Amino acid sequence: MHVDGIIYADDVLIEAVKQDQSPEQVANVATLPGIVGNSLAMPDIHWGYGFCIGGVAATDPKQGGVISPGGVGYDINCGVRLLSTNLTLEDVQPRIEELVEKLFKTVPCGVGRGGVIKFSKKELQRIMLDGSHYVVDRGFGWRGDVEMTEAGGRIEGARPDFVSPRATERGHDQCGTLGSGNHFLEIQVVERVDDAQAAEAMGLALGSVAVAIHSGSRGLGYQVCDDAIKELRNAPRKYGIDLPDRQLVCAPVDSSEGQRYLGAMRAAANFAWANRQIMTHLVRQAFSEFFGMPVERMELSLIYDVAHNIAKMESYEVGGKMTELCVHRKGATRAFPAGHPELPDRYKSIGQPVLVPGDMGRSSFVLVGRPNAMEKTFGSCCHGAGRLMSRKAAINAARGRSIKRELLDRGVVAKARGRTGLDEEQPEAYKDVIQVVDVLHAADISRRVAKLRPVGVIKG
């Protein structure tokens, strides 16, 4: 280990962490060439491919720092966006089942399911270059959406020409689709406000309705990762890198192999932002048709969109001077504090919104980044509750039960396309997000703004 490994947890959460190999993965990441600071894990940590999910690591390219596909994950730029509305629970509760059904029919979801909006190969190249900008220019969104998206919905340096034909083919009809697994579309209600100033800036009022979208780069991003892992398998030997786990396959950031992966990863990240942007357009369309009024009257404004499976070049103080680092966030969310130059003016005084979904039966949180995050976690925070059960274990635990009925008893209308979708994602499969959020609030990495409760859920 070149640096220490630090896991953010409390006495309860650490016991769950000890049940898998994720602490060993934190130690393994600390052996990577060029790593600076610490190998970090957020309290939603659990085992993943190479890096743990919930892992954060920064490497210095000038010190031989590496880029590792395992530090980003298969679902490149999986992320969350949250829309505020001026609707209240009283406006949607009487027709919540119908509204869920309308959204289910409007936003395509499920394994391998294609979208209603098709793009040519040439258009896909533009999407991978320009992300949200391109689809907003095509009419799938509002101008303000781009500003309220991390990185403006587009990372510079994307190289669609580094994306394989197979990856492009897998993504040709999936831009504007939810996917499956833990991806979701949720109707939520603001149940509690902890920071009135920040909540007001975001448009979150007590009792108001919000809409969350969680998805990523679909089959395109998965294939980019799969291709990179195969292409990089000989890179460690070529560059004299000794790895404790071959799943940490990597290459120096400045090498041709490293730059090739970064270019393709950025293209997939841009695709993911465009994907969530088109779904935003579809959600607005569904709300307008369902309530019979212009969407502007209900507002449906984008609060923010954050990535939580990505590697980005960012500047931090190292050894007393500002240094550009390659920051891996895998199952971790950016959490910049007030005053950070990358924040939109709307959030300059309060800090970046951090969106932390929990499970579909309990709650989700909106936080803001704090200065401590820049000093201790490379501007990073948790991304969710974190799994306690594997999908197979969750399916087994659901035998003889109706998860749909149990959720309905909690006041949540849930619908899934897959036969086991609700079983795999049952609330008991996850840690309690309140505990996860409280750890980082106590460490002053982030600050609680609002608690949101799900009332309608769509899963793939």
N, C-alpha and C positions, 0 to 999 in steps of 0.2 A: 504494500500500500504506500503510495506516494503522499497521500493526504489522509486525514481522518474521515471516518464515515459517521454521519449524524442522522439519527432518526427522530423526527418530531412525533411524540406520543405522550400519553399519560399512563398511569398505572394499569388502567383497564385495557386500553388499546394495545399496549405493548405485549400483553398476553396473547392477543390474536395474532400479532406480528410474528411471534415466536413459533407459530404453528406451521409456517411454510419456510421456504428457502430465501425469502426476500432479504433478510439481514445479510446473508452470505452474498447476495447479489450487490448490495450496497458496498460491501468490502471489495468485491471483484472490480467494480467500477473505479474504485480508488486506485487501482493499479494501472489505469490507462495513461499512456504517454501524454504529457502536457496538461494534465488535470490541475486545476488551481482551486484554492479555497478548501472546500470539503466535498466529499461525495454525499449527497443529501437525499433524504426520503421524507415525504410529507406524511401526515397521519393516516391518509387513506391508502398507504402502502400495501401491496400484495404482490405475489410472484408474477413475473412476466418473462418475455423472451429476452435474455441477456440482461438488460436493465430491469429492475423491479418497476411495476406500475406505481406511480407516485414519486419516481426518481428525477433528480435534477443534478446535472453535472456540467461544468464549464471547462473548456480546454483552450489553451493559448496557442494559436497557430504558429507564432514565432518561436515557441519552445517545443515544437514538434507535436503540438496538440492534434488530436484525431477527431474524426467524425465517425459515429457508429450508427448504422441503421437501427440497431436494437435500442438505441437511446431515443428514438423517435417512435418506433412501433410500426405495425402493419397498416393501421388506419391513420395515415398521414393527415395532420390537421383535423383530426376528430376534434370537435369543439361544440360550444354552446352559444346560442344567442337568445336574448330575452326581449320581448316586445311588451310595452306598457299599453294600457287602454284606459279610457274614461268610463268603461263599463263597470258595474258592481256585481257582486255575487247574486244579488236579487235580480239582475238583468238576465243572467245565464242559468241560474239554478233550475228554474221551472222547465227548461228545455235542454238541459245538459246532455241527455242521451241523444237527442236529435242533433245537437251541435257536434258531438263527438263523431256521430255517424257521417255528418257532412264533411268534416275534416278528413275522416278516414277514406272517404270516396274521392276527395280532392287531392290529397297529398299521397303519392304512391309510396307504399311501404312493403317490406318483405324481402326475403332472400333473393338476390339477383333480379329483382323487379325493376323494369325500365320505367322511364318517365313519360309524361304526356307531351313534353317539349323535346323535340329532336334537334340535334346539331350535326352539321356536316363535319368531315374531318378538318377542313380549313377553319371552321368555327371553333372546333375543339382546341385547335392550336392557339387561337386568340384567347379562349377561356384560360388555358394554362399559362399564357403570358400575362393577361390583364385581370384575371380573377373577377371580383365583384364589379369592377369598373365596366367590363365588357357587357355583362348581362343587364346592368342598370341602364347602360346606353341603349340596349335593345328594348327597354321598356319594362324590365322585370324588377321594379323597385323604385325607390325615391332617392334623390340626390343625397339627402342627409344620411342614408343608410351607409354609404361608403365611409363617411367621416366617423361613424359610430362603430366601425369594425377595426379590430386590431390590425395594425400595419396598413390601414386604409383598404383592407381586403385584397392586397396584392403585395407579394414579396418581389423585390427586384432581383434580377439574376436568374430567373427561371429559364430553363432550357427544355422546351418541349421536344427538341430534336434528340434529347437524351432519354426520352420516354419511349419504351419499346412499342412496336406495333400491337403486341398482345395487350399491353396495358391500355393503349388508346382504344382498342376494340372493346375491352371490358367496360370502358367508361362512356362509350359513344351515346348510350341512351339512359345514363344514370344521373345526369346532372339535373337536380330537382327532385331527388328521391331520398326517402328516409333510411332505407336499409333495414337491417334486423339486429338481433342481439340486444345490447343495452341502449340502442338508439331509440329516441322517443320524441313525441310531440305532446306537450302537456298544456292544459288550461289550468292556471293556478290562481289563487287568491292571496292577496297580501294579508297575512294573519297578525303580524306584529311589526312595528317599526322601532328600531333601536337608535337610529341616527336620523333625526328629522330633517336636518339640512341636506344630507346626502340623498335621502329618499326623495325629497322634493326636487332636487336637481335631476334625478333620474325619472321623475314622473310616477313614483310609486306611492300611492295613497292607501291608507288603511282601508281594507275592504274592497279595493279595486282588483280587477282581473288582469292577469298577465298571461302571455303565451311564451313557452320555452320550446326551442328546437335544438335537438342534440343529434348531430350526424357528422360525417367526415367525407373522405374522398372515395368511398365506395370501392368497387373492384379495381379502378384505376390506381388508387393509392396502394392497395394491397399488392398489386402486381409490381409496382415500382419498388416496393420494399423487398419483395421476393426476388426480383431480378438483381437488386443491389447486393443482397446477401450472397447470392451465387457468384456475382462478378467480383466481389471483394474477398472471396475465400482464400486467395493466395497472397493478398496484400500484406497481411501481418508478417509472413515469412520474407517477402520482398523487402520490407522496411525494418526488419529486425525487431518486430514487436512480439513479445511473449505474453500470451493471454491465458488466464486461469480458466476461461470458459470460451469455447469456440463460438458461442452465440454472441460474444462481444466483438465479432469480426468488425474490423475498422480499417481506416487508412488516414494518413496525415491530411488535415484539412486542405493544405496547399498542394497536395499531390494531384495528379491527373485523375486518379480513381476517386479521391475525395471530392474534387470539384465536379466530377461527373454525377456522383450521387447527390450532391447538394443541388445541382441544376435540375435534376429530375424530381427531387423531393420538393423543391420550391414550385415546380410546375404542378405537382399533385396538390400542394397546399393551396395554390390559387384556384384549382378546380374545386376544392372543398369549400372555399369561401363563396364561389359562384353557386355551388350546390345549395348551401344554406340560404343564399340570397333569393334563389328561385323559389325555394319552399316558403320564404317570407312572402313573396308575391302571391303564391297560391293560398296561403293562410288569409291574407288580406282579401283576396277574391272570395274565399269561402265565407268569411265573416260578413262581407258586403251583401252577398246573395242571401245568406241566412237571415240577417236582420233587416234586409230590404232598405238599406241606406248607404250613402257613400262612405267608404272606409275612413275618409278624413274626419267624418263626424264622430267616429269611435276612436280616432287617433291611431292606434296600432303603430306607435313609433318605436323604432329600434333603440333600446337602451344601450346595448353593447353586444359585441360578438368576440369571444375569446377562444383561442386555440389551446388545446392541451395535449397534443402529440406533435411536436415540432422541434427543429433546431434552427436557431437564428443567431446572426452576428450582432452582438450588443456590447456596449462599452461599460466597463466597471473599473473601480479603483483596485489595482493590484500592486502591492509594494509601494504605495504612495503615488502612483501615476495611473492615468486612465489608459486602459488596455482593451482592445477589441477582442472579445472572446466568442467562441462558438458555444452557445448555451443550449444544451439538450434538455427538453422538458417532455417527459413521457408520463402521461397521466398527471400532469402538473400545469397550473395556469399562471400566466403572467400576472403580476400584482404590483404595478408601478405606483409610487406615492404621488401625493399632490405636488404640483409644480414640475413634474417630469415633462421634458420637451415633446415627447411622443404622444401626449394626451391631447384630445380635442379640447378646445377652450371651455366647453361645457363642464368638463371635469377637472380642470386645472387646479381648482381650489379645494377639491375633496379627495382626489385620487382616482385611480382607475377602477371601474366596476369589476368585481371578481364574481363570476357566476358559479355557484357550487350546488349542483343538483344532488338530492339525496335519493331515496328510493320512492317508488310510486305510491306508497301507502302512508308516508310520514311527511317529510318537509324538505324544502330546498332553501338555500340562503343566497342573498346578495351581500357581498362584502366590498370593502375598498382596500387598496394596497396602502402600506405604511412605510415610512423611511427605513425601518428595521429590515424590511424585505430586501432592500438594495444592499444593505450591509451584511446580511446573514444568509440569504437564500437566492442570490442573483435575481432579485425581483420576482420571486416565484411563491406560489401558494398551492393549496390542495385543489383538486379538480372535481371531487365528488365524495361519496361516502366510502367507497372501496369495498370490494367483494369480501364476504366471509365464506361463502360456499362456491364451489365450482358449479358450472351449469348442470352437470350430471347429478351432483349431490342435491341441487335445488329441485330438479325434476323428481328425484326419488323422494324427497321430503314432501312433495306436493301430492303424492299418491293418496287417493281416497279423499282428497280435499277439492274444493272449488275455489281457486285463488280469485277468480272473478267475483264470486259471491262474497268472499271475505273482504275484498276491496270495497264492494258496494256497501257492506256493513259499516265501513269506515267513511262512507260518503264520497267514494271515488268510483266514477264510471270508467271502466277500462275495456279496451278492445285491441286485439292482436290478430295479425294475419296468420302467423305460424301457430301450429297446433300446441307447441310447448312454450310459446313466447311469454305468457304470463307466469307459467310455472318457473321458468328459468330466472325471471326477474322479480320474483316475489320479495316483499320487504325483508323477510328474514334472511335472504341471501346477502344482505349488505350490512355493514356497520351502521351504527346510529350516526347520522351526519351531524347531529348536534354536538356529539363528543368530538368529532373531527374538527369542526369549526371552532369549538371552544379552545382547543389546543393552540391554534394559530392566533386566536384573539388574545389569549393569555400571554403568548410570546411576542405580541405586538407586531406580528408579521402582516396581519390584516385586521380590519375592524368590522364588526357586524353592522349592517345597515338595515336589512329587513329579512323576515322569515316568511316564506310562501308555502302554502299548502295546496297539494294537487286536488283537483275536483274532476278532471277529465284527462284520461291518458290513452295515447295510441302507441302501440309497440309493433315492430315488424314481425 
